[in-house]
Each structure stands twice: as C-alpha cells, then as structure tokens.
Amino acid sequence: MKLFEFLKLSDEEQYDATWEKGARVDLYLKDNIAIELYAINTFYVEIYYERNTTERLYKKTFKQGELLNKYLDRIQLKINYKF
C-alpha cells in the first residue's frame, strides 16, 4: 500500500490498515501520551493514545523528517561481519 492509497481511506479504514498491514516498530512515551510507531511499506504511522485510559486520540502519517527523529536514537543497528 502506498501513502496516497492510505490517505484516500476513511479514518477507521486507516487505523485498520495500520494494524493489519503495518509492522509495529516502537512505543514512545511522552508525558500522558503513548505513541505507537508502525511502518507500512515506505511510510510510517504514529497512533497517539491517552496513557491512563488507552483512549485513541489521533494519528499522523509521514515518510521521513522530524517525526521520525525521536525514534532514531532508540534504534540500535547490529551488523555482523562474516569473513
């Protein structure tokens, strides 16, 4: 699924597509908000929840940039060299 196709879906269809087709990458906690990051092909979806109630608040979609930066320091790349 491409980002353009995703954005043509209704809000509920976007949430369903995120959970069904996306790969959960990370969970980011900030104040009273929990943010789940999903990867779908070449773009990302963040789903924001109220931490105390787990009520779904909203979502953001993006391909790169500032929204992705907060996750980069949390990702550890492990490269195994075999000779």
Secondary structure, DSSP 4 states (H G I P E B T S, - for coil): --HHHHHHS-HHHHHHHHHHH-EEEEEEEETTEEEEEEEETTEEEEEEEETTT--EEEEEEESSSHHHHHHHTT---------
